[in-house]
Amino acid sequence: MGHSTVNLAALIGSRICHDLISPIGAINNGLELLGMTGAAANEGPELDLISESVDNASARIRFFRVAYGASSDQEIGRSEIVSVLNDVMRSSRMKVAWGPLDAQPRSKVRLAFLAIQCAETAMPYGGRLEVTCTDGKWMIHGKADKLNIDTALWRLLDGADAEDSLAPAHVQFALLPAVAQDENRTPVTSIGDQDIKISF
């Protein structure tokens, strides 16, 4: 039995994240060893920059592994989800509040992470995102003093066909509806002057 394009893309995403996390982890371990031996004491800001970059890359890979990796019904605990979100947003002007207290199926967290990325593109100057789940219905609610809405992208969430010119940075807008369809869900969007909502 063949794989759908969405599932094949997810397997590719999982493979890439899996292969990248090991060398990045090795770099991080090397930096820790340098710190323990005192070899990094007189190196100045260079090693700090490397360490910060490694932490950022590791956080992004953890996030991408859920958002773009293979889906499953395996549950992810709240502490792990919050850790991933805090790490990936550490150097951002965005803040994300994860509401669900219980562990959640990876497939639903994947949808939420993709929706977070969609909302983030509309909030380039920072803001706050709240993720809630009530009676099985998910809501990602973004609030910001200033929004930047690309209507062509947001139409993709409402079912418009993706154009061949879609930028890699915006692939989440094409992927979210496709993944939601696999979960028998449909994204619904609402855009106000200072807030945006994506529910599914």
Steps between C-alpha positions, in 0.01 A plus 500: 500500500642839402548805717313825446710803413434648846608181679808465283596862572455429873730197479761714324464764772546237771808361327663841463433596862624161623824528303567860606434469872798267562779724363348806667486308826864402453600866454312589817676220691834626373424850626404360840828307519694816414318679780573221750871492418532878511627512144230748407579743783702743290329461164281812521153526343570259213410184689197671651379574148557138394319373808205731443479396135511130589224546759289685243553234235418221744179676607390550140565137412293383798217727386529398134511132594148533638364748244642338188577147611288187479174512693379246755262453791794482740449761772738783579507624858427861587847557647668389176270717286556807718877435499508489119293817468699692760829402339396584144352835606786598732661744258168608348266785588220243498363340814296180489269386782416130471164445668431122498612347830493137390722313257375532142521274193796587280263542204312781676816668628627491142194694382542750783869554420422560132227746599745676734739545207219640284401747771863596559539623141224755562673633812849609387523761775422254777193416698338225702351171388262297713431135421187346646305178453139482618288190442740388228493833313835675471549875485818697433434864590762760417500855634735778389509877483573474128420222254633439151249285311582348162148421381622262228663282765203505733270399215694173487366415845150554363555249221659698216754312288865567571692666218828364365663824618427426868815587697660230718452727803123478448460127441304470827204676334475226238577216739258585782177449296636177350600357837171616654308322225680177592368554854146570370530861607478833319689813603280806561659843515394836640703819454440820694689826534730372774422132528484186290342164571553158347275220617466141391 
